[in-house]
Amino acid sequence: MSYMLLTQDPGKILGPIAKLLGYIMEGIFYLLDKVGIPNIGLAIILFTIVMYLIMMPLTIKQQKFSKLSAKMNPELQAIQAKYKGKNDNDSMMAMNMETKAIYAKYGVSPTGSCVQLLIQMPILFALYRVISNMPAYVSKIKEAFFPLVDNLIAQAGSSEFVQSFSQAGMFAKQFENEAFTGGVTSYVQNTFIDVLNKASSAEWLSIKDKFPSLAVDVEHTLGLLDKYNNFLGLNIANSPSFIVKEAWASKSFLMVVAALSIPVLSAVTQWINVKLMPQQSTEQDGKKNANDQQNAMMQSMKTMNMFMPIMSAFFCYTLPAGLGLYWVAGAVVRSIQQVVINKHIDKIDLDEVIKKNEEKAKKKMEKAGVRAEQMASYANMNTKKVNSVSAGQSRSGMTPQEKEEAVRKSTEYYSKNAKPGSMMSKATMVRQYNEKNNKK
């Protein structure tokens, strides 16, 4: 029954990812428990290492993309300069084909750099769900709430009491659900655990005051949770902001420093990680001749790299310390990984990679019926002078009929999978409209 899993993320995208990550986390925690160190903080660090090792092939591919892009950009800029101010149909098609030919030559995709981000972001959000609600994904941690939860449920007025907790509003719909009001045991247990998992130290103590008979159960559960969540003296289930607030009230200044160390380390390690990432220069051949769009893009990237450490510190201060620990561990792992990848990439012969990609692109075009010499000839044409060439034979050595056939086949090849709304699709629509009118 679906209500058995309502403490887990119910989302159609994040839900399955969080569930998968939960299995990995539970496996790691199980192994740590077997060796006598069942610690969530250590489990998060090991989980981070495992995840980045799994994604390492994708990271290497992304770094190769960056290196190839640095070599490819001058050619793309030359094409943009060649067709600057030319908005006619032939020019747009030619520019599109030449650009796609360059991407095919280097074996990269215009969206290649976004792939890693698109994969990492759902993982990060799903991981937050797992860390913020560990009992829902790690059975050993959930067991720590028993027998307290069962005994608490049996107490008169316990439901109204836990709903008075500061974070209980997050689960208001669960208290109103018919599975809860109908007394479905597993659902009621999960709802109580959700609230208790977010309870403050004062609220835990209030349970003993309200229900003195549960004092032993409360101490038992708190003891296990402290054991699981304690990492270098910090309860990583709480946010650094919450820890600082409680520590400041109790005048535990050492705990304040310890709590602030997580967002600070997050910012520092993120800054180191950014510095180790390969940086593209806006200068070409020693001259500052990159186009305005390229300069604006690079400037935006530099600005984002400056703010990333600050944003990282802010999020790590307000979110559970466990997530901050993941970010710190992730930045450290990425930095080590980046050093290794940089050495690996430096050994790669990019010219050989480009040569292989050119051969692949050539075979694809020939399979589509486009001869390489036809494509090269058309790519080098000046589209504004097409009509001025003599009817007998063009400057490229091709007759008008051969040139028209080359244009038709290459256009069909590159426009076959053009996305709706793209420049290629619009150019194709214009061409088809012109051809229809010419036939009339």
HELIX and SHEET records of a PDB file:
HELIX    1   1 SER A    2  LEU A    5  5                                   4    
HELIX    2   2 LEU A   14  LYS A   34  1                                  21    
HELIX    3   3 ILE A   40  ILE A   54  1                                  15    
HELIX    4   4 MET A   56  LYS A   82  1                                  27    
HELIX    5   5 ASN A   89  TYR A  106  1                                  18    
HELIX    6   6 GLY A  112  SER A  132  1                                  21    
HELIX    7   7 MET A  134  ALA A  136  5                                   3    
HELIX    8   8 SER A  139  GLU A  143  1                                   5    
HELIX    9   9 LEU A  148  ILE A  153  1                                   6    
HELIX   10  10 SER A  158  VAL A  162  1                                   5    
HELIX   11  11 ALA A  168  PHE A  171  5                                   4    
HELIX   12  12 ALA A  172  GLU A  176  1                                   5    
HELIX   13  13 GLU A  178  THR A  181  1                                   4    
HELIX   14  14 THR A  185  ASN A  197  1                                  13    
HELIX   15  15 SER A  201  LYS A  210  1                                  10    
HELIX   16  16 PRO A  212  LEU A  214  5                                   3    
HELIX   17  17 ALA A  215  ASN A  229  1                                  15    
HELIX   18  18 PRO A  240  ALA A  249  1                                  10    
HELIX   19  19 PHE A  253  LEU A  276  1                                  24    
HELIX   20  20 ASP A  292  THR A  318  1                                  27    
HELIX   21  21 ALA A  321  ASP A  346  1                                  26    
HELIX   22  22 LEU A  350  LYS A  367  1                                  18    
HELIX   23  23 ALA A  372  ALA A  379  1                                   8    
HELIX   24  24 THR A  383  SER A  388  5                                   6    
HELIX   25  25 PRO A  400  SER A  415  1                                  16    
HELIX   26  26 MET A  423  LYS A  439  1                                  17    
SHEET    1   A 2 ASN A 230  PHE A 231  0                                        
SHEET    2   A 2 LEU A 234  ASN A 235 -1                                        
END                                                                             
